[in-house]
C-alpha cells in the first residue's frame, strides 16, 4: 500500500493523465504496464489505476528518457521504493504536520479543490440517481397500467367466451328439442299409418275369411251344377 500520497491529494483518470502529460491514452497504459512490471506501484480502485501528480511526473520522465524504457522504468521504480521507505520512517510525525498543512494556503486550496470536486461529483451522482428514480417510477407505473389493462382484457375475453359458450349451448339445446319434437311428430304419424294399415289388413282378412266360408258351404252342398253355383256367388 502506498504511503507517499498526501491527504486530500488530487487523483486523475487515464484520460486526464494523457492530457496533462501529452501522451496518448494507449501509451499511458503501455508505460504503466512497463512500470508495474519493474516494481512500480500505482494506487488501485479495483482493477482501475488511479494516478496522482507524482505518477504523472514519472510517466513524463519515462516519455522523455533516452534510455531503453525497461531500464528507465526499473530506475523510476527503485526511486519510488526509496520514497516509500522514507515516508514509512516518518509516518509517526504525520499527525504533527496536520496543523501546518492547514496553515499552508496551497495545501488548503488543494484540499478545498478536492472537496469541491467530490461535492460536484456527489451532486451529479444524486441528480443522475434522481433522474433514474423518476424513470424507474414511470416504468413501474407503465408496467402497473399494462398489468391492469392486460387483466381487464383477459376478464373481458373470458366473459365474452363464457357468453359465446352459453349461447352455443342454448342453441344446441333448442335445436335438440326441435329435433326431438319433429321425431315425436313423425313417430305419431307412423303410428297412425301403421294403425290404419292394420285395420285395412284386418278388413281384408275378414273379407277373405267370409269368402272362404261361402266357398266351403257351396262345395259342401255339392250342387248339380257346381260351377254355376260358384259363379252365382260372384254375381251377387
C-alpha positions in Angstrom: 0.0 0.0 0.0 1.5 3.4 -1.0 2.3 5.7 1.9 3.6 8.7 -0.1 0.2 10.0 -1.1 -0.8 13.1 0.9 -4.3 13.6 2.5 -6.7 15.2 0.0 -4.3 14.8 -2.8 -6.0 15.1 -6.2 -6.3 12.0 -8.3 -6.6 11.7 -12.1 -8.0 9.2 -14.6 -6.0 7.8 -17.5 -7.7 10.3 -19.9 -6.7 13.2 -17.7 -3.2 11.9 -17.3 -2.9 11.6 -21.1 -3.9 15.3 -21.5 -1.6 16.6 -18.7 1.4 14.6 -19.8 0.9 15.0 -23.5 0.8 11.2 -24.0 -1.8 9.2 -25.9 -4.2 7.1 -23.7 -2.8 3.8 -25.1 0.7 5.0 -24.4 -0.3 5.8 -20.8 -1.5 2.2 -20.3 1.7 0.9 -22.0 4.0 2.9 -19.8 2.0 2.0 -16.7 2.4 -1.7 -17.5 6.1 -1.3 -18.1 6.5 0.4 -14.7 4.4 -2.2 -12.9 6.5 -4.9 -14.5 9.6 -3.4 -13.0 8.1 -3.0 -9.5 6.4 0.4 -9.6 3.2 0.6 -7.5 0.1 2.5 -8.6 -2.9 3.3 -6.4 -5.8 1.0 -7.5 -9.6 1.1 -7.2 -10.4 -2.5 -8.1 -8.7 -3.2 -11.4 -8.5 0.5 -12.4 -5.4 2.6 -11.9 -5.7 5.9 -10.1 -2.9 8.4 -10.8 -1.6 11.2 -8.6 0.8 14.1 -9.5 3.9 12.1 -8.8 2.7 9.3 -11.2 2.3 11.9 -13.9 5.9 13.1 -13.4 7.2 9.5 -13.6 5.3 9.0 -16.9 6.7 12.2 -18.3 10.2 11.1 -17.3 9.7 7.8 -19.0 8.4 9.6 -22.1 11.5 11.9 -22.2 14.2 9.4 -21.4 16.9 8.4 -23.9 17.5 5.1 -22.2 15.6 1.9 -23.0 12.2 2.0 -21.4 12.8 -1.1 -19.3 16.0 0.4 -17.8 14.4 3.8 -17.1 11.3 2.1 -15.6 13.5 0.0 -13.3 15.3 3.1 -12.1 12.0 5.0 -11.5 10.6 2.0 -9.6 13.7 2.0 -7.4 13.3 5.7 -6.7 9.7 5.1 -5.7 10.6 2.3 -3.3 13.2 4.6 -1.6 10.5 7.3 -1.2 8.0 4.8 0.2 10.6 3.6 2.7 11.4 7.1 3.7 7.7 8.0 4.1 7.2 4.9 6.3 10.0 6.0 8.6 8.5 9.5 9.2 4.9 8.2 9.3 4.8 8.9 13.1 5.3 12.6 12.5 2.5 12.9 10.0 -0.2 13.8 12.6 2.0 16.6 13.9 2.1 18.2 10.3 -1.7 18.4 10.1 -1.8 21.9 11.7 1.0 23.1 9.5 -0.9 21.8 6.4 -3.9 23.8 7.4 -1.7 26.9 7.5 -0.3 26.3 4.0 -2.5 28.3 1.5 -1.5 26.0 -1.4 -2.5 22.8 0.6 -5.7 24.5 1.7 -6.5 25.4 -1.8 -5.7 21.9 -3.0 -7.9 20.4 -0.2 -10.8 22.7 -0.9 -10.5 21.9 -4.7 -10.6 18.2 -3.9 -13.6 18.7 -1.6 -15.3 20.8 -4.3 -14.7 18.2 -6.9 -16.0 15.5 -4.6 -19.1 17.6 -3.8 -19.7 18.3 -7.5 -19.3 14.6 -8.3 -21.7 13.7 -5.5 -24.3 16.2 -6.7 -24.0 15.0 -10.2 -24.5 11.4 -9.0 -27.5 12.5 -6.9 -29.0 14.2 -9.9 -28.4 11.1 -12.0 -29.9 8.9 -9.3 -32.9 11.2 -9.1 -33.4 11.0 -12.8 -33.0 7.2 -12.7 -35.5 7.0 -9.9 -38.0 9.2 -11.8 -37.6 7.0 -14.9 -38.0 3.9 -12.8 -41.2 5.2 -11.3 -42.5 6.0 -14.8 -41.5 2.5 -15.9 -43.2 0.9 -12.8 -46.3 3.0 -13.4 -46.5 1.9 -17.0 -46.0 -1.8 -16.1 -48.8 -1.5 -13.5 -51.1 0.1 -16.1 -50.1 -2.6 -18.6 -50.8 -5.2 -16.0 -54.2 -3.7 -15.2 -55.1 -3.4 -18.9 -54.0 -7.0 -19.5 -56.1 -8.2 -16.6 -59.1 -6.2 -17.8 -58.6 -7.7 -21.4 -58.4 -11.2 -20.0 -61.5 -10.7 -17.9 -63.4 -9.3 -20.9 -62.2 -12.1 -23.1 -63.3 -14.7 -20.5 -66.7 -13.1 -20.2 -67.2 -13.0 -24.0 -66.1 -16.6 -24.3 -68.4 -17.6 -21.5 -71.3 -15.8 -23.2 -70.5 -17.5 -26.5 -70.4 -20.9 -24.8 -73.7 -20.3 -23.1 -75.3 -19.0 -26.4 -74.0 -22.1 -28.3 -75.3 -24.4 -25.5 -78.7 -22.7 -25.7 -78.8 -23.0 -29.5 -77.8 -26.7 -29.2 -80.5 -27.3 -26.6 -83.1 -25.6 -28.7 -82.0 -27.4 -31.8 -82.2 -30.7 -29.9 -85.7 -30.0 -28.6 -86.9 -29.1 -32.1 -85.4 -32.3 -33.5 -87.0 -34.3 -30.7 -90.4 -32.7 -31.3 -90.1 -33.4 -35.0 -89.2 -37.1 -34.3 -92.2 -37.4 -32.0 -94.5 -36.0 -34.6 -93.0 -38.4 -37.2 -93.5 -41.2 -34.8 -97.1 -40.3 -34.2 -97.8 -40.1 -38.0 -96.1 -43.5 -38.4 -98.1 -44.9 -35.6 -101.4 -43.7 -37.2 -100.4 -45.0 -40.6 -99.5 -48.4 -39.0 -102.8 -48.5 -37.2 -104.6 -47.7 -40.5 -102.7 -50.5 -42.3 -103.5 -52.9 -39.5 -107.2 -52.0 -39.7 -107.2 -52.4 -43.5 -105.4 -55.7 -43.2 -107.9 -56.8 -40.7 -110.8 -55.9 -43.1 -109.1 -57.8 -45.9 -108.6 -60.8 -43.7 -112.3 -60.7 -42.6 -113.4 -60.4 -46.2 -111.1 -63.3 -47.2 -112.4 -65.5 -44.4 -116.0 -64.7 -45.3 -115.3 -65.6 -49.0 -113.6 -68.8 -48.0 -116.5 -69.7 -45.7 -119.1 -69.2 -48.6 -116.9 -71.2 -51.0 -116.7 -74.0 -48.4 -120.5 -74.0 -47.9 -121.1 -74.2 -51.7 -118.7 -77.1 -52.0 -120.2 -79.0 -49.2 -123.7 -78.8 -50.7 -122.4 -80.4 -53.9 -124.9 -78.9 -56.3 -125.6 -80.5 -59.8 -124.1 -77.6 -61.4 -121.3 -76.6 -59.1 -119.7 -74.1 -61.5 -123.0 -72.3 -62.0 -123.5 -72.0 -58.2 -119.9 -70.9 -57.8 -120.4 -68.2 -60.4 -123.6 -67.1 -58.8 -121.8 -66.3 -55.7 -119.5 -63.8 -57.5 -122.5 -62.3 -59.3 -124.0 -61.4 -56.1 
